[in-house]
Amino acid sequence: MKYLKKNSKIKKIKTNMFVSYFNLLYFFEIIYIMFTLLIYSKLVSVIIGIMLTILLSIHIVRIYFLKGISRKVQLYIMDIHVAYSIPYFVNAVINQSIVTLFDYGFILMRLIITCMECIFIYLLTAENIASEKY
């Protein structure tokens, strides 16, 4: 019985630890958003990039220290990102809009992130993690 309690606690901590380290990959998305916002101006791009970086950093720290609301926010982020990334990937492959090495790298990174998000959505909605009060 002790082993099961220890094991479930370790599993909960490791899941949140892995998710917080995984969130570092979202900085690639922030960089992509900054490149996209360059059409408006450099100032807008930098301000939005800094704001998103600060918010993501705070979120990473909160999810690492097992804050309950951060788990829900993480699920929303992953759900929206998966719903956006899969059509983006399919569109890029069908329309053959991949032109530079940067595009290949970003498509590959987004595909890896999407696959990992599907796994983490399953893990973060597991009964033993979702029922815990942090």
C-alpha positions as MATLAB code, in Angstrom:
seq = 'MKYLKKNSKIKKIKTNMFVSYFNLLYFFEIIYIMFTLLIYSKLVSVIIGIMLTILLSIHIVRIYFLKGISRKVQLYIMDIHVAYSIPYFVNAVINQSIVTLFDYGFILMRLIITCMECIFIYLLTAENIASEKY';
ca = [
       0.000    0.000    0.000;
       2.842    2.408    0.818;
       4.411    1.666   -2.539;
       1.239    2.643   -4.390;
       0.953    5.938   -2.525;
       4.590    6.748   -3.203;
       4.284    5.740   -6.822;
       1.195    7.892   -7.481;
       2.841   10.912   -5.865;
       5.983   10.425   -7.924;
       3.898   10.072  -11.071;
       2.032   13.307  -10.295;
       5.231   15.254   -9.642;
       6.985   13.891  -12.700;
       4.047   14.685  -14.961;
       3.978   18.325  -13.861;
       7.764   18.492  -14.060;
       7.775   17.128  -17.623;
       4.980   19.485  -18.650;
       6.821   22.488  -17.241;
       9.987   21.544  -19.134;
       7.932   20.866  -22.258;
       6.486   24.382  -22.053;
       9.909   25.740  -22.942;
       9.160   24.678  -26.527;
       6.410   27.301  -26.659;
       9.142   29.919  -26.908;
       9.486   28.786  -30.551;
       5.866   29.787  -31.039;
       6.555   33.184  -29.479;
       9.457   33.674  -31.886;
       7.186   32.714  -34.783;
       4.551   35.205  -33.603;
       7.215   37.888  -33.371;
       8.299   37.238  -36.974;
       4.669   37.381  -38.059;
       4.081   40.675  -36.243;
       7.018   42.323  -38.023;
       4.556   43.334  -40.744;
       3.137   45.893  -38.295;
       6.388   47.180  -36.801;
       9.408   46.080  -34.828;
       8.116   47.832  -31.735;
       4.797   45.933  -31.763;
       6.647   42.662  -32.352;
       9.052   43.211  -29.471;
       6.379   44.403  -27.014;
       4.090   41.438  -27.736;
       7.083   39.066  -27.579;
       8.169   40.404  -24.196;
       4.639   40.218  -22.771;
       4.133   36.638  -23.982;
       7.559   35.611  -22.693;
       6.833   36.994  -19.224;
       3.414   35.297  -19.108;
       4.854   31.971  -20.283;
       7.691   32.169  -17.750;
       5.248   32.769  -14.906;
       3.089   29.895  -16.157;
       6.080   27.521  -16.325;
       7.050   28.296  -12.732;
       3.466   27.889  -11.515;
       2.973   24.549  -13.259;
       6.299   23.299  -11.886;
       5.173   24.077   -8.337;
       1.848   22.275   -8.848;
      -0.575   25.196   -8.840;
      -4.041   23.822   -9.686;
      -5.257   26.626  -11.925;
      -2.094   26.339  -14.003;
      -2.997   22.767  -14.903;
      -6.297   23.994  -16.315;
      -4.607   26.858  -18.158;
      -2.093   24.375  -19.586;
      -4.913   22.184  -20.853;
      -6.548   25.168  -22.574;
      -3.238   26.211  -24.153;
      -2.559   22.713  -25.446;
      -6.108   22.257  -26.709;
      -6.000   25.491  -28.705;
      -2.488   24.793  -29.981;
      -3.354   21.280  -31.195;
      -6.504   22.576  -32.886;
      -4.408   25.207  -34.700;
      -1.303   23.134  -35.469;
      -2.874   20.144  -37.198;
      -4.628   22.205  -39.918;
      -1.475   24.345  -40.241;
       0.647   21.242  -40.848;
      -1.836   19.742  -43.344;
      -2.113   23.065  -45.195;
       1.669   23.418  -45.405;
       2.046   19.907  -46.825;
      -0.855   20.131  -49.302;
      -0.067   23.624  -50.586;
       3.684   22.972  -50.520;
       4.240   26.371  -48.958;
       7.492   25.231  -47.368;
      10.212   27.254  -49.051;
      13.091   27.796  -46.662;
      15.013   25.751  -44.159;
      13.390   27.866  -41.426;
       9.978   26.629  -42.612;
      11.089   22.994  -42.503;
      12.479   23.422  -38.999;
       9.406   25.177  -37.725;
       7.012   22.625  -39.252;
       9.022   19.792  -37.681;
       9.136   21.547  -34.298;
       5.393   22.226  -34.391;
       4.711   18.580  -35.283;
       6.826   17.374  -32.338;
       5.089   19.815  -29.993;
       1.655   18.677  -31.208;
       2.458   14.995  -30.666;
       3.743   15.703  -27.160;
       0.686   17.832  -26.390;
      -1.635   14.948  -27.209;
       0.230   12.789  -24.690;
       0.230   15.502  -22.011;
      -3.474   16.220  -22.488;
      -4.115   12.575  -21.681;
      -1.778   12.632  -18.671;
      -3.083   15.899  -17.207;
      -6.679   14.710  -17.401;
      -5.883   11.413  -15.663;
      -8.097   10.809  -12.693;
      -5.325   10.756  -10.079;
      -3.929   14.121  -11.235;
      -7.196   15.922  -11.985;
      -8.703   14.998   -8.617;
      -5.771   16.341   -6.578;
      -6.063   19.646   -4.754;
      -2.796   21.488   -5.183;
];
